[in-house]
Amino acid sequence: MFKSPRHQKDNLPALFSMAVASDVVYNLKMAFVKFSALFSLEILRMACISHSFGASMKLNQLPAASQRQFPNKISQLFFLQTRNWRSPKFCDSRNNRRLNRYRSFTTVFNSVSSDNGVSEERVSVLVVGGGGREHSLCYALKRSQSCDAVFCAPGNAGISNSGDATCIEDLDMFDSSAVIAFCRKWGVGLVVVGPEAPLVAGLTNDLLKAGIHAFGPSSEAAALEGSKNFMKSLCDKYGIPTAKYETFTDPSAAKKYIKEQGAPIVVKADGLAAGKGVIVAMTLQEAFEAVDSILVEGSFGKAGSCIIVEEFLEGEEASFFALVDGENALPLESAQDHKRVGDGDTGPNTGGMGAYSPAPVLTQELQSLVMSSIILPTVKGMSKEGCKFVGVLYAGLMIEKKSGLPKLIEYNVRFGDPECQVLMVRLESDLAQVLLAACRGELNSVSLDWAPGSAMVVVMASNGYPGSYVKGSKIQNLEEAEVAAPCVKIFHAGTDLDADGNYIATGGRVLGITAKGKDLEEARDRAYRAVDEIKWDGGFYRKDIGWRALPLKQESSKW
């Protein structure tokens, strides 16, 4: 601010000159701002896909690739970067208050014109899948400073409406040639494969042959999840601690072994069964019925042509995740899942009804032990077997009650769902660059930054899940729920829109209500406050997520 001298009369000419100069500068600035605004609007008009507002479209609705070839810096702001236009709905340590929905053109212009001379590799990413896990990956990638664009195939209504990605609803994840063609047309430099099925089918193999970076294991390495017998055999060969087991294709032989071992005992389908192929039998009769269901009745199809009968381990379950580049492994933060459908860990197993991070049961000492006795021997063993593992290793662990030591229950070859949701809201590193480093075998030079405190996700599922359920029930008040408490983010797993634009349930697990807090108790309270705002007659949720780490709190709920 200009301060006039004491004797203003003697300085009137100087004051007048400065006023004129200031007015000229102001007019020039305004003219420049107007030019910037017009130029920006023209670019927005040219952009046929706007990640700023979210979209869901089909392949034949996409414009020609030549219609989006803008200068790199401009495209980052006007065509691709959602974070420059859409207000973050989630509170994190770098941004604890909401920004205005749209930034001014002058701010945008300053972002365009500023250049510190440091060249940063930028990448457009395709996330394959359409569940809650994929939504959280899109959310984290959108926040990555080096990520130009995020596509999701097929995605879902919640992902597209949130602005976290542009969903390509008819891009078939099992059609490798179509995925490769899309990547080449739209300059996608990294594909992140969410679900296990396309991994086992060989999508990563085909992408790598086409010269496209793909985060996820080859079909050969994906056998760690695709075949429990393969995983168990690897454990035997390389001394990885796991439960005692036998493999069977004959029902009579399986029942004889079960009778010898006694109950409780665990019966597993060998192949992929959407998280439902594990039966924890508390009696011999339950175990015999599980054998008949899988081997005789064929309840899991080809996935159940072989079964694993495994000793029952008593203790506390935990999830351990590590990024792997073929030779090196980088641990992620700990998390704990809740597999059983009912409060108090009762009822049948599900894909997961909630999770929290970090998990107190996994102390630093235990995490080091898991890395040295389970993760690293697996990575080295896979390399020796000629199928190097690149992707995320998700180890389902049991911390045995009698020994206090971890044993491997199973491997998944992708991020867990819903554990991925609590990890992604806590991750502060550039996810795109971290995953690219894994693809290039460079994880030994990577470190990860995590938000302090805790995160929790409460899964809301359709009535009847994990059994049969009715689709199409209306879900309301999601926007109100997301602002019911600080630091809440709702991830969509199985939603669509009806003709009136209302969200409807289309899956078993439908929503992941996720919240962060300074500690686990605050994260839990925020998550359940958001849950209580949601109006959905066709759904249910567990009211005790986090009960092992926290004293049970009675939820005042209308459900």
Salt bridges, closest charged atoms under 4 A:
GLU42 OE2 - ARG45 NH2 2.47
ASP92 OD2 - ARG94 NH2 3.94
GLU120 OE1 - ARG122 NH1 2.99
GLU121 OE2 - ARG440 NH2 2.66
GLU134 OE2 - ARG133 NE 2.75
ASP148 OD1 - ARG122 NE 2.67
ASP164 OD2 - HIS135 NE2 2.83
ASP164 OD1 - LYS142 NZ 2.99
ASP164 OD2 - LYS489 NZ 2.96
GLU196 OE1 - ARG414 NE 3.24
GLU225 OE2 - ARG414 NH2 2.64
ASP292 OD1 - LYS255 NZ 2.89
GLU310 OE2 - LYS232 NZ 2.59
GLU310 OE1 - LYS268 NZ 3.04
GLU314 OE2 - LYS401 NZ 3.76
GLU327 OE1 - LYS380 NZ 3.90
GLU327 OE2 - LYS388 NZ 2.92
GLU333 OE2 - ARG426 NH2 3.02
ASP337 OD2 - LYS339 NZ 3.23
ASP345 OD1 - ARG542 NH2 2.96
ASP345 OD2 - ARG548 NH2 3.36
GLU385 OE2 - LYS237 NZ 2.74
GLU400 OE1 - LYS407 NZ 3.55
ASP417 OD1 - ARG509 NH1 3.90
GLU482 OE1 - LYS89 NZ 3.92
GLU522 OE2 - LYS518 NZ 3.30
GLU522 OE2 - ARG526 NH2 3.55
ASP525 OD1 - ARG524 NE 3.74
ASP525 OD1 - LYS553 NZ 3.16
ASP544 OD1 - ARG542 NE 2.88
